[in-house]
Amino acid sequence: MTKLSNLDLVRRVPLFSTLTEEQANTLLGQVEKRRLVRGAVMLRQGETSGELYVMLNGRARVVVADSQGRQVILATLRSGDCVGEMSIIDQEPHSATVIMDMPGDVLVLSSAAFSRCIAHNAAMAQAVMVALVQRLRNSTKKIGSLALMGVYGRVANVLLDMAVPDGDGAFLVQEKLTKQDIARMVGASREMVSRVMKHFEDQRFMQIQPNGHIRIFERRKKAR
């Protein structure tokens, strides 16, 4: 890639969008672009990488596991999302493992380069704080869901959070999710999730299409 295309690439990332041209050009010499295959581990729980990762494309999942290997999916990362900044800020090991769910490109910034960018760009520091607050809000929502909702409500929440309007009065989950994926997101067994989704299909709340997409129908109130 030419320097100009690299500069354009950096400026398209929300976290770096407030950098001046001089700051962005300086960053070019410190950022590394990597291509990661499906299944590649970006960060590993309990380890320290000293690097910030920014997703350019592809998809990754943030996973925590216990000593018995049981996993819970905390979040899904997509284009523009960053990860690793918490460990850089507090110098503690990563609290979760990040695994590529789809192949993609990432920008990698060292701890020292990240700290220099933050020190000289208040807007970038603000963007990092907003990202951290949003992550905290999402974690609070997930904890509340796990503590206060049954499996039916948790599965419905996951599907609705990932759905987008399909233009025909319904909603569509375009990401291909296995029942095991959903089980890891809601903290339930695969068998239980299968029963819940079958119930939703029987009640015509949703429909799994041949291409793997999930169509969700708005429940209309009956006229009185």
N, C-alpha and C positions, 0 to 999 in steps of 0.2 A: 504493500500500500504506500502511496505517496504521503509526504508530510501533510499536505492539505487535507487529504481524506482522513488521516489520523486525527487532525485537529477537529474536523467536522464530527468525527466519531465521538471525541471527548465532549464537545459542546452539546451533543444531543443527549448525553446522560443527565438526568435531572439533578443529580448531586453536584455535577460540575458546571451546570448551565450558568451560574452566576460568576464564574471566574472571568477575569479580564482576559483580553487576548494575550497579554504578556504572561499572565499566570497560567493560562491554558497551554501556551507554548512551552513554558518551563515544565509543566506537568508531563508533557509528551515524552520527555527524556527519562521520566521516572516510572511511567506506567507501562505495564506489559500486557499484551493481548494473548490469551490462551484459548485454544479450542479443546473443549472437554467432551468426552464421549458419554453415552448413556451408562449410568452406573458408576461414573467417576466420583470419588469422594473429594469434595471441595474443602470442607473443614471436618475435623473429627472431634467428637465430644471428649473432653478431658485433656486435649492437647492444645498447644499454643502455636499458631502459625506466624503471628506478627504481620499479617497481611489483610488488606481490605479487598473484598471481591465485589464487583459490580456486574450484574447480569446484562448482557447486550441482547441476547436472544436465547431460545431454549427454555427449559423449565427445570427447577430443582425443588427438592423437598427438605424441610427442616425436621429432623427426627431426633427424639430422645429415646434412650433404651435403658433398661435396668440390668442388673447383674445376671438375670436369667435370659436376657436377649429379647424380652418383650418390648415392642416399639409402639410409640405414639407419634403420629405426624402432627407437628405443631403448626406448620404453615407451608404454603407453596410460594416459591419465588419465581418471578417472571421478569421480562425486560424492564430495566430501570431500577430493579430492587438491588439493595446492597446488603452485605452480611460480613461479619468479622469485626465491625467497628466497636462492639462492646468489649471484646477482648483487648483491642488496642487501647481503649480508653482506660480500663481498670487493670490492665496487665494480668488478668486472670485467664485460666484455660477456657476454651470454648464450652458453652453450656449445652450445645447440641451438635449433631452431625448433619452436614448438608450434602446431599447426594443428588447428582444429576438424574432427573427423570426422563429428560429428552436431551439429545446432544445440543450443544450451544457454545457461544463465545462469551468470555468474561474478560473484564479489565481487572488487573491485579495491581494494587498500590501498596508499597511497604509501609510499615508503621511510621517510620521517620518522615517519609514523603507526605503521608496523610496528616501528621501533626503539623508540618510546615504549612500545608494548604489551609488547615483550620485556623492556624495562628494569624494568617495574613488575609483571610476572607471571612468576614462576619456572616455574610449571607450563607456561605457553605456550612458554617458552624450551626446556623439556624436550621438549615435543611436536615442536618444530622440529628438535631434535637427533635425536630418534627417527626422524623422517621422512627426514632426511639420511643417517642410518646405514642405514636400509632401502634407500634409493636406491643407496648404495654397495654394499650386499650384492647387490642385483639386478644392478648393473653388473659386479661381480666374477663373478657366476654367468654372465652373458652373455658376458664375455670368455673365461671358461673353456670355455663351450660352443663359441664360435667357434674357439678354439685347439685343442681336444682332441676334438671330435666331428665326425663326418661330417655331410653334409646330411640324411641319414635321421634321425639322432639329434636334430639341431637342429630339424627340422620336428616330430618327435614331441614334443619338449620344449615347443615353442610351443603346440601344440594341447592338450597335457595341462595346461599352466599356465593356460589359459583355460577349461578344461572344468569343469563342475560335475556332480555325480551327478544322473541323471535319474529315480531312484527305481525303475528297472527293471534294476538290475545293470550299467548302462552309464554313460557320461559324455556330456555334451552341450556343444558349443561353440555358444552361442546368438548370438554376434556374427557378423554376416555378413562374412566375410573373402574377399577375392579372392586368387588365387594370386600376384598382384603384391604384395599386402600382406604375405603370408607370406614371399615372396622378400626383401622389404626388412627383415623381422624377422630372417631367418637368414643374410643376406649371401650369397645365391645367386641364380642366374638364374631367371626365371619358368618357363622350359622345364624346368629341373632340378626345381623344386618340383612341376610338373605330373607328371613321371615318378615322383617319390617318392610323391605322393598317389595316383596310379593303382596303384602297387605296394601301398600300404596297403589300398586298396579291394579289389584282387584277392586279397589275403591275408585279407580280411575283418576287418581291424583297425579299419576305420572305414567310415562310409557318409555320403555327402553327400545330405541330404534335399532334397525339392523346394523347401522354404522357405529353403534356404541354410544351415541349421544342420548341424553336423557331429556325427554320433554316433560315439563311440569305444567299442569293445568290449573288455572286460577279457580278456586272453589267459589262458586256463585251462591249467594243467599237465595233461599227459596222465597218466592212471592207469597205473601199472606193474603 
